[in-house]
Amino acid sequence: IRKDTPDNEIAPMIESVSQGIVVCGHTHIQFDRTVLGKRIVNAGSVGLQSAARGACWALLGPHVELRETQYDYQNAAEQ
């Protein structure tokens, strides 16, 4: 599931899911959207960010917060 995957493609993937929040990954891009009344969250990527300027991650608790922590990723890659 990507940030821009059409709702009609996602619907069959989640129609039998009883949970209210689905956490997915692998696409490296953060998003938070709702399809069929279910919240779909992607935390993003720490080391393979695309449009981000740092490490992307999500804080999960009573609420979902998408976060980004800036770091010198070029230096980290060299090391």
C-alpha positions as MATLAB code, in Angstrom:
seq = 'IRKDTPDNEIAPMIESVSQGIVVCGHTHIQFDRTVLGKRIVNAGSVGLQSAARGACWALLGPHVELRETQYDYQNAAEQ';
ca = [
       0.000    0.000    0.000;
       1.470    3.322   -1.091;
       0.505    6.883   -0.256;
      -1.190    7.151   -3.661;
      -2.697    3.658   -4.006;
      -6.332    4.148   -5.029;
      -8.927    3.325   -2.366;
     -10.589    0.758   -4.656;
      -7.308   -1.233   -4.774;
      -6.865   -1.102   -1.001;
     -10.462   -2.046   -0.148;
     -10.146   -5.780   -0.944;
      -6.896   -5.937    1.059;
      -8.475   -4.647    4.248;
     -12.181   -5.456    4.047;
     -11.830   -8.488    6.347;
      -9.531   -6.700    8.824;
     -11.335   -6.127   12.117;
      -8.746   -3.755   13.615;
      -9.225   -0.025   13.228;
      -5.571    0.721   12.429;
      -3.366   -1.006    9.856;
       0.373   -0.296   10.032;
       2.247   -1.058    6.835;
       5.706   -0.432    5.470;
       8.233   -1.231    2.774;
       7.438    1.794    0.581;
       9.651    4.136    2.678;
       7.216    7.054    2.491;
       5.223    8.210    5.521;
       1.489    8.537    5.273;
      -1.640    8.459    7.375;
      -4.929    7.933    5.557;
      -8.327    6.316    5.983;
      -9.933    3.714    3.708;
     -13.206    1.906    4.510;
     -13.176    3.556    7.924;
      -9.803    2.034    8.779;
      -6.735    4.139    9.447;
      -3.700    3.090    7.404;
      -0.306    4.300    8.624;
       3.186    3.934    7.171;
       5.993    5.011    9.507;
       8.380    5.761    6.637;
      12.061    4.912    6.640;
      15.064    5.662    8.805;
      17.814    4.929    6.303;
      16.145    5.012    2.898;
      14.038    8.136    3.102;
      12.897    9.689   -0.154;
      11.422   13.149    0.280;
      12.283   13.374    3.971;
      15.283   15.190    5.413;
      15.909   12.680    8.145;
      14.772    9.481    9.823;
      11.028    8.943    9.548;
       9.197    7.076   12.258;
       5.839    6.850   13.998;
       4.905    7.206   17.632;
       2.048    4.788   18.316;
      -0.091    5.127   21.398;
      -3.547    6.496   21.991;
      -2.798    8.678   18.965;
      -0.598    8.205   15.911;
       2.104   10.804   15.353;
       4.301   10.725   12.264;
       7.727   12.050   13.186;
      10.956   12.959   11.432;
      14.339   13.281   13.121;
      17.022   15.098   11.169;
      20.517   13.627   11.177;
      23.621   13.736    9.011;
      22.634   10.799    6.815;
      25.518   11.326    4.395;
      28.011   10.913    7.230;
      26.117    7.887    8.513;
      26.221    6.290    5.045;
      29.970    6.881    4.773;
      30.575    5.257    8.152;
];
